[in-house]
């Protein structure tokens, strides 16, 4: 009898060990695989149907919240978005079928209350069940967002407005947008149909083009070229004075670069920025600055790097870095070679073929010319393979208005506990030093002049200090279409920088440099007026 009991005990122990091993295998070894098994919908139901915190605009407007479903539903809560398409590209959505996007994705743990500091704020939380969900409070203002949407209307394009001193995004709008409520519902068939319709729409309403798409920046990029020129020490507000001309012939060779409408322009830095002179900036980039400084300056402003943005999907802006082998310097091409061709014989040294030793020396004579310096002349005016997001271009204006300091952009201001107390506040973060304060001040004054008497006059707002730079990026279509750009800043007199802005209106008819000032500038003005509405009532009267 004892032997049988012993055998039974051993058998039960073996079964227990096997059961214990299988349980641990399922809970630990196979846990991830089981969670990702498409047939296992239980984690999806739990994640999708749990309560999540609210998302609020800076001015207190409800952008997203969880709503209880009917008692007979397998899912307890569903997300709703009261402002519909207005913040869809930033807030994103949570969908049982498609997953989470935007802030719903990047701040999933905070919204769901899964962070340790949310669940256990005091020792008492070990013994009680409380709401640990987090509420996101954004830097975006609903009133400014509405102004951006209304001003852009049904034209394809984007608007970005931010605070230069902190990097806080005040408005970020792209048209067309979409209604996230169509993707967060409980009817899987309807959700899938809506998603497929949006995904197949040629206008790409799901794509947040304000930070997820790059465009030719056109003449707005001349701000970076100007910064590179002044930073190099070869360009100042008054020198050089570029010769008035209709076209620039690049070195060592290449297609001439013309001004819009075959116009003639030239002058010092202040003047060529005011009229957005292509020939002057092409020469400045290729013959005064050179590829190394141009690339370094563009990258100091954030090109060719990932943006530290708290919304997923931001794409880097790009500036070409390869201009081929070094050939000679400007002095050789502009002075020595022409003299040699003329047969100058003032000096008979064999080393230079008899070219005169006392030839004039150019102030920019040491600037290197490379095989593809003709391409550098194009990139210096925002053409060729230069491409930027609207967010990147707003950040260029912000850095100029912030003494050359480029702040990391962000849309989340703080995370609050369910009882309204803040347990996490986002602090401003310096991302780069784009240029020196002295260079930034020179460009800032030049941009104010552009908004006062140049191509950006239509963005000026009485009572505010406004600076701007227009741009038109030709698309090479027939008939000609162009992206209409404007970038700039605005603030109260004698106050710290308060707003930087970029506007792009895509594929506008025509190819005139005035397009940015005529089409994009009024949109920027409307956004500036909305952003300063409270201040204007109290301080600008």
Secondary structure per residue as TSV (DSSP state, phi and psi in degrees):
chain	resnum	aa	ss	phi	psi
A	1	X	-	360.0	-46.6
A	2	X	H	-60.5	-35.1
A	3	X	H	-64.5	-41.7
A	4	X	H	-67.0	-40.0
A	5	X	H	-63.3	-40.0
A	6	X	H	-62.3	-44.3
A	7	X	H	-63.3	-41.7
A	8	X	H	-63.3	-42.2
A	9	X	H	-63.1	-42.7
A	10	X	H	-63.3	-42.0
A	11	X	H	-61.4	-43.4
A	12	X	H	-65.8	-37.0
A	13	X	H	-64.6	-42.1
A	14	X	H	-61.9	-44.5
A	15	X	H	-62.0	-39.6
A	16	X	H	-63.8	-43.5
A	17	X	H	-63.0	-42.4
A	18	X	H	-62.6	-43.6
A	19	X	H	-63.7	-42.6
A	20	X	H	-63.0	-42.8
A	21	X	H	-63.7	-43.0
A	22	X	H	-64.8	-40.2
A	23	X	H	-61.5	-44.9
A	24	X	H	-67.2	-36.0
A	25	X	I	-62.3	-43.0
A	26	X	I	-67.9	-43.2
A	27	X	I	-75.3	-30.1
A	28	X	I	-118.0	-57.1
A	29	X	I	-67.8	-45.1
A	30	X	S	-99.4	3.9
A	31	X	H	-58.9	-48.7
A	32	X	H	-63.4	-42.1
A	33	X	H	-62.6	-41.1
A	34	X	H	-68.5	-37.2
A	35	X	H	-64.3	-34.2
A	36	X	H	-90.6	-3.3
A	37	X	-	-63.3	122.1
A	38	X	T	-61.9	-20.1
A	39	X	T	-81.7	-13.5
A	40	X	-	-95.3	96.1
A	41	X	-	-92.0	-5.0
A	42	X	H	-61.4	-46.2
A	43	X	H	-62.6	-35.7
A	44	X	H	-65.1	-43.4
A	45	X	H	-62.0	-43.2
A	46	X	H	-65.3	-44.9
A	47	X	H	-67.7	-44.6
A	48	X	H	-70.1	-37.7
A	49	X	H	-92.2	0.8
A	50	X	S	-81.3	158.8
A	51	X	-	-69.9	141.7
A	52	X	-	-130.6	159.0
A	53	X	-	-72.7	169.7
A	54	X	-	-80.7	162.8
A	55	X	E	-122.0	124.0
A	56	X	E	-120.2	147.5
A	57	X	-	-77.2	169.3
A	58	X	T	-62.8	-27.9
A	59	X	T	-98.6	22.8
A	60	X	-	83.5	11.9
A	61	X	-	-83.7	134.9
A	62	X	E	-75.4	121.0
A	63	X	E	-105.0	-28.7
A	64	X	E	-157.0	141.9
A	65	X	E	-158.6	164.2
A	66	X	E	-96.8	135.9
A	67	X	E	-121.3	133.5
A	68	X	E	-66.8	141.1
A	69	X	-	-91.4	-174.4
A	70	X	-	-72.9	153.3
A	71	X	T	-59.5	-28.0
A	72	X	T	-86.6	4.5
A	73	X	-	-85.1	145.8
A	74	X	S	-71.5	-15.1
A	75	X	-	-112.7	130.6
A	76	X	S	-80.6	-37.6
A	77	X	E	-136.4	152.9
A	78	X	E	-134.8	146.5
A	79	X	E	-83.8	141.3
A	80	X	E	-129.0	152.0
A	81	X	-	-128.6	93.0
A	82	X	T	-60.8	-29.7
A	83	X	T	-90.8	6.5
A	84	X	G	52.6	-123.7
A	85	X	G	-74.8	-11.2
A	86	X	G	-63.4	-34.7
A	87	X	G	-121.5	16.7
A	88	X	H	-59.9	-39.5
A	89	X	H	-70.1	-20.9
A	90	X	H	-98.4	-55.9
A	91	X	H	-64.1	-38.1
A	92	X	-	78.0	-147.4
A	93	X	E	-161.6	162.7
A	94	X	E	-119.2	120.7
A	95	X	E	-128.5	134.7
A	96	X	T	-64.1	-35.2
A	97	X	T	-81.2	-40.9
A	98	X	T	-107.9	-9.1
A	99	X	E	91.5	-160.8
A	100	X	E	-111.7	146.2
A	101	X	E	-135.0	161.8
A	102	X	T	64.6	-147.1
A	103	X	H	-63.5	-28.6
A	104	X	H	-59.2	-26.6
A	105	X	H	-90.7	-52.8
A	106	X	H	-70.0	-22.0
A	107	X	T	-117.9	32.3
A	108	X	H	-58.2	-47.7
A	109	X	H	-64.2	-38.7
A	110	X	H	-68.3	-44.2
A	111	X	H	-63.7	-38.9
A	112	X	H	-81.8	-8.6
A	113	X	T	76.3	33.0
A	114	X	-	-95.6	-7.9
A	115	X	S	-69.6	143.2
A	116	X	H	-57.5	-43.0
A	117	X	H	-68.8	-20.1
A	118	X	H	-79.5	-40.6
A	119	X	H	-76.5	-30.6
A	120	X	-	-131.3	82.7
A	121	X	S	-87.2	-16.7
A	122	X	S	-153.9	161.4
A	123	X	G	-56.7	-29.1
A	124	X	G	-63.8	-23.4
A	125	X	G	-67.3	-14.1
A	126	X	G	-70.6	-18.6
A	127	X	G	-121.1	11.7
A	128	X	-	-141.5	157.4
A	129	X	-	-106.5	117.2
A	130	X	-	-136.3	166.3
A	131	X	-	-74.7	114.4
A	132	X	-	-104.9	5.8
A	133	X	-	-62.8	152.1
A	134	X	-	-110.5	146.5
A	135	X	E	-105.3	127.5
A	136	X	E	-89.0	126.7
A	137	X	E	-108.3	121.4
A	138	X	E	-93.1	165.0
A	139	X	S	-83.6	-16.1
A	140	X	-	-68.1	136.7
A	141	X	-	-103.8	129.6
A	142	X	H	-65.4	-37.2
A	143	X	H	-64.9	-38.4
A	144	X	H	-73.8	-36.7
A	145	X	H	-62.8	-41.4
A	146	X	H	-63.0	-40.2
A	147	X	H	-64.0	-40.4
A	148	X	H	-63.5	-45.1
A	149	X	H	-64.4	-41.8
A	150	X	H	-67.9	-40.1
A	151	X	H	-70.2	-38.8
A	152	X	H	-73.3	-34.9
A	153	X	T	65.6	-138.2
A	154	X	T	-97.9	19.2
A	155	X	S	-87.5	136.8
A	156	X	S	-64.4	130.7
A	157	X	E	167.6	-174.3
A	158	X	E	-144.5	153.2
A	159	X	E	-133.5	130.9
A	160	X	E	-130.5	128.7
A	161	X	E	-131.4	134.6
A	162	X	E	-146.4	166.2
A	163	X	-	-90.2	118.5
A	164	X	T	-61.1	-33.9
A	165	X	T	-80.3	-15.1
A	166	X	T	-127.4	-21.2
A	167	X	-	82.9	5.8
A	168	X	B	-69.9	126.1
A	169	X	E	-78.8	124.7
A	170	X	E	-94.7	-36.0
A	171	X	E	-148.4	142.3
A	172	X	E	-151.6	103.6
A	173	X	E	-131.3	137.2
A	174	X	E	-130.1	133.5
A	175	X	E	-114.1	132.2
A	176	X	S	-83.6	158.3
A	177	X	-	-119.9	-161.2
A	178	X	-	-150.3	163.2
A	179	X	-	-95.5	110.3
A	180	X	G	-67.6	-16.9
A	181	X	G	-63.4	-27.3
A	182	X	G	-68.7	-19.2
A	183	X	G	-107.2	-3.5
A	184	X	S	-109.9	5.5
A	185	X	S	-75.2	178.7
A	186	X	S	-97.0	-12.4
A	187	X	-	-86.2	102.5
A	188	X	H	-59.3	-37.2
A	189	X	H	-64.9	-46.0
A	190	X	H	-65.6	-40.3
A	191	X	H	-62.7	-46.1
A	192	X	H	-62.9	-41.6
A	193	X	H	-63.5	-42.5
A	194	X	H	-65.1	-42.2
A	195	X	H	-64.4	-44.1
A	196	X	H	-64.7	-38.1
A	197	X	H	-63.2	-42.1
A	198	X	H	-68.4	-41.3
A	199	X	H	-66.3	-31.6
A	200	X	T	-93.3	-2.2
A	201	X	-	-68.9	123.8
A	202	X	T	-62.2	-19.9
A	203	X	T	-81.6	-4.4
A	204	X	-	52.3	57.8
A	205	X	T	-64.9	-21.3
A	206	X	T	-75.7	-16.0
A	207	X	S	-88.8	119.5
A	208	X	-	-79.9	87.1
A	209	X	H	-68.7	-15.1
A	210	X	H	-63.0	-27.5
A	211	X	H	-140.5	-0.7
A	212	X	H	-116.7	9.9
A	213	X	-	-141.6	140.1
A	214	X	-	-106.7	149.3
A	215	X	B	-134.8	156.8
A	216	X	-	-62.7	123.7
A	217	X	-	-81.7	-13.6
A	218	X	G	59.7	-143.8
A	219	X	G	-70.4	-12.2
A	220	X	G	-63.4	-25.2
A	221	X	G	-70.3	-15.5
A	222	X	H	-59.9	-20.0
A	223	X	H	-63.3	-39.5
A	224	X	H	-68.2	-41.6
A	225	X	H	-62.0	-42.6
A	226	X	H	-62.5	-41.8
A	227	X	H	-61.5	-42.3
A	228	X	H	-63.4	-41.2
A	229	X	H	-64.3	-46.3
A	230	X	H	-69.6	-40.5
A	231	X	H	-62.3	-32.2
A	232	X	H	-69.8	-19.5
A	233	X	T	89.4	-6.1
A	234	X	S	-90.6	-15.2
A	235	X	-	-122.9	136.7
A	236	X	-	-133.3	175.1
A	237	X	S	-58.8	-25.6
A	238	X	S	-113.8	-14.0
A	239	X	-	-138.5	148.2
A	240	X	-	-74.7	168.0
A	241	X	-	-100.8	107.7
A	242	X	E	-72.6	136.1
A	243	X	E	-63.2	136.5
A	244	X	E	-67.6	128.4
A	245	X	E	-156.1	164.6
A	246	X	S	-93.4	-24.6
A	247	X	E	-152.0	154.7
A	248	X	E	-112.7	130.8
A	249	X	-	-100.5	108.9
A	250	X	-	-72.1	158.8
A	251	X	S	-103.0	145.5
A	252	X	S	-76.0	-22.1
A	253	X	-	-167.5	168.9
A	254	X	-	150.1	175.0
A	255	X	-	-68.8	132.0
A	256	X	-	-58.8	145.6
A	257	X	E	-102.4	127.0
A	258	X	E	-110.9	162.1
A	259	X	-	-83.6	163.6
A	260	X	G	-61.2	138.9
A	261	X	G	57.7	27.5
A	262	X	G	55.0	32.3
A	263	X	-	-77.5	165.1
A	264	X	-	-108.1	133.2
A	265	X	E	-152.7	166.2
A	266	X	E	173.6	-171.4
A	267	X	E	122.1	-167.8
A	268	X	S	-81.9	-179.2
A	269	X	H	-57.3	-44.2
A	270	X	H	-59.8	-42.0
A	271	X	H	-74.0	-43.2
A	272	X	H	-70.4	-24.7
A	273	X	H	-73.7	-39.7
A	274	X	H	-59.6	-42.3
A	275	X	H	-100.5	-1.3
A	276	X	T	56.9	63.7
A	277	X	-	-84.0	112.6
A	278	X	H	-63.1	-46.7
A	279	X	H	-61.5	-40.6
A	280	X	H	-66.7	-44.4
A	281	X	H	-74.2	-30.4
A	282	X	H	-64.1	-45.1
A	283	X	H	-65.3	-40.8
A	284	X	I	-58.8	-46.6
A	285	X	I	-67.8	-45.0
A	286	X	I	-82.6	-34.7
A	287	X	I	-114.2	-10.4
A	288	X	I	-114.3	-30.9
A	289	X	I	-103.4	-53.8
A	290	X	-	87.1	163.3
A	291	X	H	-65.5	-39.3
A	292	X	H	-62.5	-48.3
A	293	X	H	-69.5	-37.8
A	294	X	H	-61.3	-46.5
A	295	X	H	-64.1	-45.4
A	296	X	H	-60.6	-44.0
A	297	X	H	-66.2	-44.4
A	298	X	H	-58.3	-42.6
A	299	X	H	-71.9	-29.8
A	300	X	H	-62.8	-30.8
A	301	X	T	-84.0	-2.4
A	302	X	T	113.1	-2.4
A	303	X	T	-68.8	152.5
A	304	X	T	63.8	28.2
A	305	X	S	-147.6	155.1
A	306	X	-	-71.8	135.5
A	307	X	-	-77.6	136.8
A	308	X	-	-81.7	69.2
A	309	X	-	-106.2	141.3
A	310	X	S	-85.6	4.2
A	311	X	S	-106.5	130.9
A	312	X	T	-64.2	149.3
A	313	X	T	100.8	0.4
A	314	X	-	-62.8	132.8
A	315	X	-	-103.4	149.7
A	316	X	-	-75.2	146.3
A	317	X	-	-82.7	157.9
A	318	X	B	-130.5	146.6
A	319	X	-	-138.0	127.5
A	320	X	-	-58.2	144.4
A	321	X	-	-117.8	-10.9
A	322	X	-	-108.9	115.1
A	323	X	-	-120.4	22.3
A	324	X	-	79.6	-168.3
A	325	X	-	-79.9	150.2
A	326	X	E	-67.2	134.5
A	327	X	E	-108.6	-56.4
A	328	X	E	-165.7	-176.2
A	329	X	E	-104.7	173.4
A	330	X	H	-59.7	-38.1
A	331	X	H	-55.8	-41.3
A	332	X	I	-65.3	-48.1
A	333	X	I	-72.3	-36.2
A	334	X	I	-93.1	-21.2
A	335	X	I	-125.7	-58.5
A	336	X	I	-64.4	-52.0
A	337	X	H	-62.5	-44.8
A	338	X	H	-61.2	-37.8
A	339	X	H	-65.7	-40.8
A	340	X	H	-62.2	-39.5
A	341	X	H	-65.9	-31.3
A	342	X	H	-80.1	-11.6
A	343	X	T	79.1	36.5
A	344	X	-	-58.6	138.0
A	345	X	-	-130.9	19.3
A	346	X	S	-62.1	-27.0
A	347	X	-	-129.6	134.8
A	348	X	-	-109.2	18.8
A	349	X	-	-62.8	138.7
A	350	X	G	-70.7	-23.5
A	351	X	G	-63.6	-30.0
A	352	X	G	-118.0	19.7
A	353	X	T	70.9	20.4
A	354	X	T	89.7	9.2
A	355	X	-	-73.4	143.3
A	356	X	-	-59.1	134.9
A	357	X	T	-76.8	-20.3
A	358	X	T	-100.3	32.5
A	359	X	-	-67.1	152.4
A	360	X	-	-60.8	146.7
A	361	X	-	-103.6	124.4
A	362	X	-	-81.0	141.2
A	363	X	T	-62.4	-27.4
A	364	X	T	-104.4	18.5
A	365	X	T	-62.6	-25.9
A	366	X	T	-86.3	-1.8
A	367	X	-	-63.4	127.3
A	368	X	E	-76.0	140.9
A	369	X	E	-108.5	128.2
A	370	X	E	-110.5	174.2
A	371	X	T	-55.1	-37.3
A	372	X	T	-111.5	34.6
A	373	X	H	-64.5	-23.8
A	374	X	H	-64.1	-35.6
A	375	X	H	-69.4	-37.5
A	376	X	H	-59.8	-37.6
A	377	X	H	-61.4	-35.1
A	378	X	H	-74.0	-43.4
A	379	X	H	-66.4	-28.4
A	380	X	T	-64.0	-21.5
A	381	X	T	-109.6	20.7
A	382	X	T	77.7	23.0
A	383	X	-	-111.9	-166.8
A	384	X	T	63.6	-121.8
A	385	X	T	-104.7	22.4
A	386	X	-	-78.7	132.7
A	387	X	B	-148.5	139.8
A	388	X	B	-145.3	149.7
A	389	X	-	-80.1	155.4
A	390	X	H	-56.8	-36.2
A	391	X	H	-60.8	-43.8
A	392	X	H	-60.3	-42.8
A	393	X	H	-69.0	-34.4
A	394	X	H	-64.6	-35.7
A	395	X	H	-69.2	-30.0
A	396	X	H	-63.6	-47.7
A	397	X	H	-63.0	-37.6
A	398	X	H	-64.3	-42.9
A	399	X	H	-63.2	-40.6
A	400	X	H	-63.4	-37.6
A	401	X	H	-82.0	-5.4
A	402	X	T	-120.6	39.5
A	403	X	T	58.8	31.1
A	404	X	T	86.6	-0.4
A	405	X	E	-91.9	127.2
A	406	X	E	-104.6	113.9
A	407	X	E	-87.9	149.2
A	408	X	-	-67.5	128.3
A	409	X	-	-77.0	145.7
A	410	X	B	-157.1	155.8
A	411	X	S	-115.3	-13.1
A	412	X	E	-96.5	123.6
A	413	X	E	-91.7	-44.8
A	414	X	E	-158.8	162.8
A	415	X	E	-118.8	125.3
A	416	X	E	-108.2	149.2
A	417	X	-	-74.1	170.1
A	418	X	T	-61.3	-26.1
A	419	X	T	-86.5	4.5
A	420	X	S	95.3	-9.2
A	421	X	-	-78.4	143.9
A	422	X	E	-87.9	126.6
A	423	X	E	-111.1	-5.4
A	424	X	E	-151.5	122.3
A	425	X	E	-120.8	130.5
A	426	X	-	-78.0	125.4
A	427	X	-	-96.3	143.5
A	428	X	-	-57.3	141.9
A	429	X	-	-132.8	124.3
A	430	X	E	-72.9	124.8
A	431	X	E	-93.7	-48.6
A	432	X	E	-148.4	159.0
A	433	X	E	-100.0	98.3
A	434	X	-	-69.3	-39.9
A	435	X	S	-161.0	175.3
A	436	X	-	-78.7	158.1
A	437	X	H	-58.1	-37.7
A	438	X	H	-65.0	-42.7
A	439	X	H	-64.9	-42.5
A	440	X	H	-60.4	-39.4
A	441	X	H	-67.8	-38.0
A	442	X	H	-62.1	-45.5
A	443	X	H	-68.4	-37.0
A	444	X	H	-61.1	-45.3
A	445	X	H	-64.7	-38.1
A	446	X	H	-65.5	-38.7
A	447	X	H	-68.6	-35.1
A	448	X	H	-62.5	-39.1
A	449	X	H	-64.7	-36.9
A	450	X	H	-64.5	-37.8
A	451	X	H	-77.5	-21.3
A	452	X	H	-86.7	-44.6
A	453	X	H	-137.6	13.1
A	454	X	S	-117.9	-148.6
A	455	X	T	-74.3	-11.0
A	456	X	T	-103.9	23.0
A	457	X	G	-59.8	-30.0
A	458	X	G	-75.0	-2.9
A	459	X	G	-102.3	-1.6
A	460	X	-	-66.5	141.4
A	461	X	-	-125.5	121.6
A	462	X	T	-55.5	137.2
A	463	X	T	89.3	-10.7
A	464	X	E	-115.6	151.6
A	465	X	E	-86.9	115.2
A	466	X	E	-123.6	134.7
A	467	X	E	-127.3	149.8
A	468	X	E	-154.6	168.3
A	469	X	E	-151.0	122.7
A	470	X	E	-88.5	166.7
A	471	X	E	-159.4	149.2
A	472	X	E	-135.1	116.1
A	473	X	E	-103.3	107.3
A	474	X	E	-70.9	139.3
A	475	X	-	-100.2	-2.4
A	476	X	-	71.9	25.2
A	477	X	-	-95.5	166.2
A	478	X	S	-131.7	112.3
A	479	X	S	-67.3	160.2
A	480	X	-	-66.7	133.1
A	481	X	E	-124.2	152.4
A	482	X	E	-142.6	147.9
A	483	X	E	-78.1	128.0
A	484	X	E	-96.1	122.4
A	485	X	E	-118.1	153.8
A	486	X	E	-152.6	140.3
A	487	X	E	-128.7	155.1
A	488	X	E	177.2	-166.8
A	489	X	E	-148.9	164.9
A	490	X	E	-152.6	148.7
A	491	X	E	-169.1	166.0
A	492	X	E	-74.1	146.3
A	493	X	T	-56.1	137.8
A	494	X	T	61.5	23.5
A	495	X	S	-115.6	160.3
A	496	X	-	-61.3	160.6
A	497	X	-	-58.5	136.9
A	498	X	-	-123.6	-27.0
A	499	X	E	-153.9	131.9
A	500	X	E	-120.4	151.0
A	501	X	E	-146.5	149.8
A	502	X	E	-138.6	137.5
A	503	X	E	-132.3	132.5
A	504	X	E	-127.6	132.1
A	505	X	E	-115.1	116.4
A	506	X	E	-77.1	144.3
A	507	X	E	49.7	58.9
A	508	X	E	-86.7	142.2
A	509	X	E	-61.6	141.7
A	510	X	S	95.9	170.7
A	511	X	-	-142.7	48.1
A	512	X	-	-103.5	139.1
A	513	X	T	-60.1	-23.7
A	514	X	H	-72.7	-11.3
A	515	X	H	-58.2	-44.1
A	516	X	I	-59.4	-42.3
A	517	X	I	-71.6	-30.9
A	518	X	I	-84.0	-37.3
A	519	X	I	-99.9	-49.2
A	520	X	I	-84.1	-34.4
A	521	X	H	-60.3	-43.8
A	522	X	H	-61.3	-30.5
A	523	X	H	-66.6	-45.7
A	524	X	H	-60.3	-40.8
A	525	X	H	-61.9	-42.6
A	526	X	H	-62.9	-38.9
A	527	X	H	-68.9	-42.1
A	528	X	H	-60.9	-44.3
A	529	X	H	-61.3	-40.0
A	530	X	H	-66.9	-40.7
A	531	X	H	-66.0	-31.0
A	532	X	T	-104.8	15.9
A	533	X	H	-58.6	-47.1
A	534	X	H	-64.1	-46.3
A	535	X	H	-62.5	-38.0
A	536	X	H	-65.8	-33.0
A	537	X	H	-71.6	-25.6
A	538	X	H	-109.3	-22.8
A	539	X	H	-124.6	-17.5
A	540	X	-	-105.2	7.6
A	541	X	-	-71.7	360.0
